[in-house]
Amino acid sequence: MHTGELARAAGVNIQTIRFYEREKMLPPPPRTASGYRAYGQRDLDRVLFIRRNQEIGFTLTEIRQLLDLHGALESMPRPLRRKPTQVKEIIALGRERLIQVSEKIRTLQAMKRELEFLVSHLEESVPITCPAAARDAKVATQQLSRQNVVRAAECPANPAAPRRK
């Protein structure tokens, strides 16, 4: 397939294909007699691999490492008697990414809870105070009963309100 066909099949721009070639993430393809680049299924699989890994948060440097490690694994004689260093490196990279993804999930879940509270509060009543400030006040009251500490609740959505430091 030609560059445009590869780009369409992979769901990327033609310039993306050329960028991957320049960055040596995609090997230079053979040329047809008329000078067109001729890509195969293996090239499409590689572009899809790169794109999928970018979508889940891997950097181009990390994807390049994965591609290099995969290439090293492919060249090893079969059957493998023990896990080679390359497999251990892929595992370490994957574990590192899992930690980052888990942290993002925790952050997003906390944001979801706050948004759910805000929306339900606004839907269920005619607010006379900022829902976020009301929640802060509720938390402060609970803490006050435990710690005898007073906190002023400000509405974070009000740009005129003084900011806490």
C-alpha positions in Angstrom: 0.0 0.0 0.0 1.1 3.6 -0.6 1.6 6.2 2.1 -1.9 7.6 1.9 -3.4 4.1 2.1 -1.3 3.3 5.1 -2.3 6.6 6.8 -6.0 6.0 6.1 -5.9 2.3 7.3 -4.1 3.4 10.5 -6.3 6.5 11.1 -3.4 8.9 11.0 -2.2 11.8 8.8 0.3 11.2 6.0 2.7 13.5 7.8 2.5 11.2 10.8 3.8 8.3 8.7 6.7 10.4 7.4 7.4 11.6 11.0 7.6 8.0 12.2 10.0 7.3 9.4 12.2 10.3 10.2 12.2 9.2 13.9 13.2 5.7 12.8 10.1 4.3 14.5 9.0 2.9 11.1 11.6 1.4 8.9 12.1 2.9 5.5 9.8 1.0 3.1 10.9 -0.4 -0.2 10.1 1.7 -3.3 8.1 0.7 -6.3 9.6 1.0 -9.8 7.9 4.4 -10.1 9.4 5.6 -6.8 6.3 5.2 -4.5 6.8 3.9 -1.0 5.3 0.4 -0.7 4.1 -0.6 2.8 2.9 -3.9 4.0 0.7 -5.3 6.8 3.7 -5.3 9.2 4.1 -1.6 8.7 0.4 -1.0 9.4 0.6 -3.2 12.5 3.6 -1.1 13.7 1.8 2.2 13.1 -1.3 0.9 15.0 1.0 -0.2 17.8 2.6 3.2 18.0 -0.8 5.0 17.9 -2.4 2.8 20.5 0.5 3.2 22.9 0.4 7.0 22.5 -3.3 7.0 23.3 -2.7 5.2 26.6 0.0 7.7 27.6 3.4 6.3 26.5 5.8 8.8 25.2 7.5 8.4 21.8 10.8 7.5 23.7 9.0 4.8 25.7 7.3 3.5 22.5 10.7 3.4 20.8 12.1 1.4 23.8 9.1 -1.1 23.5 9.7 -1.4 19.7 13.5 -2.1 20.3 12.7 -4.6 23.0 10.1 -6.3 20.8 12.7 -6.5 18.0 15.3 -8.0 20.4 12.7 -10.6 21.5 11.8 -11.6 18.0 15.4 -12.3 17.1 16.0 -14.6 20.1 16.0 -18.4 19.4 12.9 -20.3 20.5 12.0 -21.9 22.9 13.2 -19.5 25.6 14.5 -21.2 28.7 14.2 -18.2 31.1 12.9 -14.6 30.9 15.5 -12.6 29.0 16.5 -9.1 30.2 14.4 -7.6 27.4 11.2 -9.1 28.9 12.1 -7.9 32.3 12.5 -4.4 30.9 9.1 -4.5 29.2 7.6 -5.7 32.5 9.3 -2.8 34.4 8.1 -0.3 31.9 4.6 -1.7 32.0 4.5 -1.6 35.8 5.7 2.0 35.8 2.9 2.9 33.4 0.3 1.0 35.6 1.3 3.1 38.6 0.8 6.3 36.6 -2.6 5.1 35.2 -3.8 4.1 38.7 -2.9 7.5 40.0 -4.8 9.2 37.2 -7.8 7.0 37.9 -7.8 7.9 41.5 -7.7 11.6 40.6 -10.5 11.3 38.0 -12.7 9.4 40.5 -12.3 12.2 43.1 -13.2 14.7 40.4 -16.2 12.6 39.4 -17.4 12.5 43.0 -17.1 16.3 43.4 -18.9 16.9 40.1 -21.7 14.5 41.0 -22.2 16.3 44.3 -22.2 19.7 42.6 -24.7 18.6 39.9 -27.1 16.8 42.3 -27.0 19.7 44.7 -27.9 22.1 41.9 -30.6 19.8 40.5 -32.3 19.1 43.9 -32.6 22.6 45.3 -32.4 26.3 44.6 -29.0 27.1 45.8 -28.5 30.1 48.1 -24.9 29.4 48.5 -22.2 27.9 46.3 -22.5 24.1 46.5 -18.8 23.7 46.8 -18.7 26.1 49.7 -21.7 24.3 51.3 -19.8 21.1 51.1 -16.6 22.7 52.5 -18.8 24.1 55.3 -20.2 20.7 56.0 -16.7 19.2 56.2 -15.5 22.1 58.3 -18.4 21.5 60.7 -17.6 17.9 61.0 -14.0 18.7 61.7 -15.0 21.4 64.1 -16.9 18.9 66.2 -13.7 16.8 66.3 -11.0 19.5 66.5 -12.8 22.7 67.7 -11.3 24.5 64.7 -13.2 27.1 62.7 -12.8 27.4 58.9 -14.4 30.0 56.7 -16.1 28.5 53.6 -15.5 30.4 50.4 -17.0 29.7 47.0 -14.2 28.6 44.7 -16.5 29.4 41.7 -16.8 33.0 42.8 -13.9 35.0 41.2 -14.6 38.0 43.5 -14.1 35.9 46.7 -10.7 36.3 48.4 -8.4 33.4 47.7 -7.0 31.2 50.4 -3.3 30.6 50.5 
